Amino acid sequence: MTLPHVLLFRKANNTDEEGSSEFGATLVGKYVIAPFKGSGGDTEVRNVPVILKPDGSIWKHGSLYILARATDFDPPSDQTLKGYAKSLVDYMNTLAQDDVDYLATPKRQGARPTYHYKAELSFKVNLNEIAASTANCRISAVVNFYRWMKNRYDYHPTESLWNEKIYKIPYQDKRGFYRGRPVITTDLRIKTSTEEPTGDYVIDEGKLYPYSQEQQTMLVQALVEIGITEMFLSFLFSIFTGSRISTTFTIRQSNIRDPATVDTNEIALRIGRGSLIDNKFNKSMLIYIPAWLNALLYTYIKSERYKRRAARSSTKVEGEQYVFLTQHGNPYYISKNDKERGQGKPIQDGYSVRQFASKKLQPLINQTGMPFKFRFHNLRACFCMNEIDRRLKGITNDDTDKVFAVLTTVQERMGHSDFTTTQRYFRYRELKETALQAQSQFENHLQTLAETYVYS
């Protein structure tokens, strides 16, 4: 169950200073309540999951924990909260099946709720019913729940629910120095075997498969043939900026510049915190839109096709309208900060884009001489490889200083917090040993395909 709109109140006294603020205290039944601000300064939160116990009643502790996370200084997105809630629901259902009390901490370690849950998940992993990564995500949610519980007045464990240790993960910073990032791990974590890289993919938020130049060309040609303007432009946007799906589909009218005012080859665009555009973890960073792509987008938002869609939209604030809208005027992906998110209708989370990819785009790709599996997030990997190829033109791998400078620039454009992630793309490039045509010629070819597209 999800609460679409929650106003934050606390119990107060008639003489409470906060109660005498501009909001004022309110008498509700026998209690005096007053609004309060969460850690992030908000007096309301939206789309907050409520966890029900197997008997249908509200699980107080679990639901309060989710509410506490929703009011954090930098709260998780509602979809992330939903993931936490689902993990805790699975936890409670698992304990209920075996009549295990989540508040109990018996002497025998295996009888404690957390260890019992680990044993059940390990059994499912061994049967290949769930992936080890899924099991560990659920365990992580449970551990974080109990970390929060330890600060409550009504929870007094007598035995530890896990043992933890701190170790350091080596990483390379922007200056090339190796450092250690402290990480806390517990004995609840289910161990997995490390998969050896095959050279067919890059580990970056999962396995990403950069498409070759030929595959990227076929992809753009397929988009032209299908002729859905919004998909054509949005896919190009991700190929040429490296943006994730949540970023691409939350750009706004005000982010697109009049080409007459642009005198550079690219336009810097702020995304994440402080902007209307989503980014992972709300990280504030710049992406760069090629001037020619900005011109295409500007032409599109001035077209009758776009105006018809915008007229059906509920967003009317000047400049805040989404660039990419469905024929019904809905965003393909609604921003996590949008006040209308989850209010009376399903949350748009890119489902229509994924349906387009599987129902229309993939069948067309399968008909080509070099079929490949399409996934939107791979467009981000394409951008990274294209950037590395373009910037390494004329630079040999032995010129380590220049290679390092190129990878540092690409790291910033990708928003990688760890330089090692960017290095993986470089190693992928070396392993593939692909004979590439000049990157500038390839990108010019894609640009020509794009600029000859006729808007319907």
Helices and strands as residue ranges (DSSP letters): E 2-7, E 9-12, G 18-20, E 26-28, E 31-35, E 44-49, H 60-70, H 78-97, G 109-111, H 113-126, H 132-149, E 164-172, E 178-186, E 202-203, E 207-208, H 213-226, H 229-241, H 245-248, G 253-255, G 259-261, E 266-271, G 280-282, E 285-290, H 291-301, H 304-311, H 351-356, I 357-361, H 362-366, H 378-391, H 400-414, H 419-432, H 439-451
